[in-house]
Amino acid sequence: MATPSGLAALANGAVLSPFTQLRKLLGSSPAGHQVPIDLTIGEPREPMPAFVASKLAEAVASYGQYPPIRGTQALREAISKWSERRYGAAAAPDADSEILPINGSREGLFLAALSAAGRKNVSGRQAVLMCNPYYSAYVGGALAVDAEPVFLNATAESGFLPDLDELEHDKALLERTVAFYLCSPANPQGAVASREYIRRALDLARAYDFILFFDECYSEIYSDVPPPGGLEVAAATPQRFDNLVVFNSLSKRSNLPGLRSGFCAGDREFIEIFAELRNMVAPQVPGPTQFVSAAVWSDEAHVEANRAAYRAKYDVADRILAGKYGYQRPAGGFFLWLDVSKFGGSAQATVTLWQDAGVKVIPGAYLAQAGRNGINPGADYVRLALVRDAVTVGEALERLVVVLA
């Protein structure tokens, strides 16, 4: 990653978001269809829970008070009970010491790097590991603490997850690692980490005393089998949640990206340090948001309806894309990761789809960096977000297969 180090890379525009890069790529070129379809942003458009508006109104008076930075007791207990229902009693984090509400997962994932860097002294420059492709908050967190962002390519050969066999042999790297960002179900490939995989990553975190940041924001959107969770795996070990912090939010699970409500949970010593950091520099989750969130975490009916809607879109993709572009039905999440290497690679295929079909996608190369082997694992792929209704998704995919024939 040939950029200035640390905060300078964030402050001077040396690191750009994939959406900024996409705007530069397409410029002012018009859509090649009278009705453009945008499948770039992972912004859920399914209905949010019907009771949200009334719950907000019920708690509106709390806007007149500073909300607690560590969250209300009701919210933390709702999150703990949800974890128990989802992963079992042993995996339920303690509501008083192992849960911290945050303003959506992005804010938490970014700021958590500060606490991770502060808890471990290393010889040489600190390193932050991350799955590649990655979520931009991971890189932001690494650069904010002037750590080396280490991109671990997640390819078809490695099951679209970082290769832990390769990683565990690099002891010099692991010794200076302060955090490892891992996402399951993976964005954008939809791969799900097995219990064994999560346990191996956690074992490495404990052996080298870094924090495994396990991003589970797509955990409730899946095709058939519920993805295993970090808390579930850790709870079965003698060390329980040591060296593990999971992140989740209501954005994808409950179609509430604008609510900006999430949580992190796990290692109680880390949660305590992180809570104090946020107490000094981060915004509280607003009182009405906390009140609504407690109700949303307590309801599963809308979540199952949401899953059913995405399964219908998976079915559409199965029908149209079978045998094409390396398509696989996602095990989790709501993205498609399509191989367009035969059509000029990610950027060229993106331009073609926009100019000839009016379908806007994200080049995979913009969601990743060149890994340790010098190869960008997204260079041959495009990402499509299945956030539109099934009919619109079907129309977009039909146009795609005509243009990329």
Secondary structure as the mmCIF struct_conf table of DSSP 4:
data_model
#
loop_
_struct_conf.conf_type_id
_struct_conf.id
_struct_conf.beg_label_comp_id
_struct_conf.beg_label_asym_id
_struct_conf.beg_label_seq_id
_struct_conf.end_label_comp_id
_struct_conf.end_label_asym_id
_struct_conf.end_label_seq_id
BEND BEND1 THR A 3 THR A 3
HELX_RH_AL_P HELX_RH_AL_P1 GLY A 6 ALA A 11
TURN_TY1_P TURN_TY1_P1 ASN A 12 GLY A 13
BEND BEND2 ALA A 14 VAL A 15
HELX_RH_AL_P HELX_RH_AL_P2 PRO A 18 LEU A 26
TURN_TY1_P TURN_TY1_P2 GLY A 27 SER A 28
HELX_LH_PP_P HELX_LH_PP_P1 SER A 29 ALA A 31
BEND BEND3 GLY A 32 VAL A 35
STRN STRN1 ILE A 37 ASP A 38
BEND BEND4 ILE A 41 ILE A 41
BEND BEND5 GLU A 46 GLU A 46
HELX_LH_PP_P HELX_LH_PP_P2 PRO A 47 PRO A 49
TURN_TY1_P TURN_TY1_P3 ALA A 50 PHE A 51
HELX_RH_AL_P HELX_RH_AL_P3 VAL A 52 GLU A 58
TURN_TY1_P TURN_TY1_P4 ALA A 59 ALA A 59
HELX_RH_3T_P HELX_RH_3T_P1 VAL A 60 GLY A 64
BEND BEND6 GLN A 65 GLN A 65
HELX_LH_PP_P HELX_LH_PP_P3 TYR A 66 PRO A 68
TURN_TY1_P TURN_TY1_P5 ILE A 69 ARG A 70
HELX_RH_AL_P HELX_RH_AL_P4 GLN A 73 TYR A 87
HELX_RH_3T_P HELX_RH_3T_P2 ALA A 89 ALA A 91
HELX_LH_PP_P HELX_LH_PP_P4 ALA A 92 ASP A 94
TURN_TY1_P TURN_TY1_P6 ALA A 95 SER A 97
BEND BEND7 GLU A 98 GLU A 98
STRN STRN2 ILE A 99 ILE A 102
BEND BEND8 ASN A 103 ASN A 103
HELX_RH_AL_P HELX_RH_AL_P5 GLY A 104 GLY A 118
TURN_TY1_P TURN_TY1_P7 ARG A 119 ARG A 119
BEND BEND9 SER A 123 ARG A 125
STRN STRN3 ALA A 127 ASN A 132
BEND BEND10 PRO A 133 PRO A 133
HELX_RH_AL_P HELX_RH_AL_P6 SER A 136 ALA A 144
TURN_TY1_P TURN_TY1_P8 VAL A 145 ASP A 146
HELX_LH_PP_P HELX_LH_PP_P5 ALA A 147 ALA A 147
STRN STRN4 GLU A 148 ASN A 153
HELX_RH_3T_P HELX_RH_3T_P3 ALA A 156 SER A 158
TURN_TY1_P TURN_TY1_P9 GLY A 159 PHE A 160
BEND BEND11 LEU A 161 LEU A 161
HELX_RH_AL_P HELX_RH_AL_P7 LEU A 164 GLU A 168
TURN_TY1_P TURN_TY1_P10 HIS A 169 HIS A 169
HELX_RH_AL_P HELX_RH_AL_P8 LYS A 171 GLU A 175
TURN_TY1_P TURN_TY1_P11 ARG A 176 ARG A 176
STRN STRN5 THR A 177 CYS A 183
BEND BEND12 SER A 184 PRO A 185
TURN_TY1_P TURN_TY1_P12 ASN A 187 GLN A 189
HELX_RH_AL_P HELX_RH_AL_P9 ARG A 195 ALA A 207
TURN_TY1_P TURN_TY1_P13 TYR A 208 ASP A 209
STRN STRN6 ILE A 211 ASP A 215
TURN_TY1_P TURN_TY1_P14 CYS A 217 GLU A 220
STRN STRN7 TYR A 222 TYR A 222
BEND BEND13 SER A 223 VAL A 225
HELX_LH_PP_P HELX_LH_PP_P6 PRO A 226 PRO A 228
HELX_RH_AL_P HELX_RH_AL_P10 GLY A 230 ALA A 235
TURN_TY1_P TURN_TY1_P15 ALA A 236 ALA A 236
BEND BEND14 THR A 237 THR A 237
TURN_TY1_P TURN_TY1_P16 PRO A 238 ASN A 243
STRN STRN8 LEU A 244 SER A 249
HELX_RH_AL_P HELX_RH_AL_P11 LEU A 250 ARG A 253
TURN_TY1_P TURN_TY1_P17 SER A 254 ASN A 255
HELX_RH_3T_P HELX_RH_3T_P4 PRO A 257 LEU A 259
STRN STRN9 GLY A 262 GLY A 266
HELX_RH_AL_P HELX_RH_AL_P12 ARG A 268 VAL A 281
BEND BEND15 ALA A 282 ALA A 282
HELX_LH_PP_P HELX_LH_PP_P7 PRO A 283 PRO A 286
HELX_RH_AL_P HELX_RH_AL_P13 GLY A 287 TRP A 297
TURN_TY1_P TURN_TY1_P18 SER A 298 SER A 298
HELX_RH_AL_P HELX_RH_AL_P14 ALA A 301 LEU A 321
TURN_TY1_P TURN_TY1_P19 ALA A 322 GLY A 323
BEND BEND16 LYS A 324 LYS A 324
TURN_TY1_P TURN_TY1_P20 TYR A 325 GLY A 326
BEND BEND17 ALA A 331 ALA A 331
STRN STRN10 GLY A 332 GLY A 332
BEND BEND18 GLY A 333 PHE A 334
STRN STRN11 PHE A 335 ASP A 339
HELX_RH_3T_P HELX_RH_3T_P5 SER A 341 PHE A 343
TURN_TY1_P TURN_TY1_P21 GLY A 344 GLY A 344
HELX_RH_AL_P HELX_RH_AL_P15 GLY A 345 ALA A 357
STRN STRN12 VAL A 359 LYS A 360
STRN STRN13 ILE A 362 PRO A 363
HELX_RH_3T_P HELX_RH_3T_P6 GLY A 364 LEU A 367
TURN_TY1_P TURN_TY1_P22 ARG A 372 ASN A 373
BEND BEND19 GLY A 374 GLY A 374
TURN_TY1_P TURN_TY1_P23 PRO A 377 ASP A 380
STRN STRN14 TYR A 381 ALA A 385
BEND BEND20 ARG A 388 ARG A 388
HELX_RH_AL_P HELX_RH_AL_P16 ALA A 390 VAL A 403
TURN_TY1_P TURN_TY1_P24 LEU A 404 LEU A 404
#
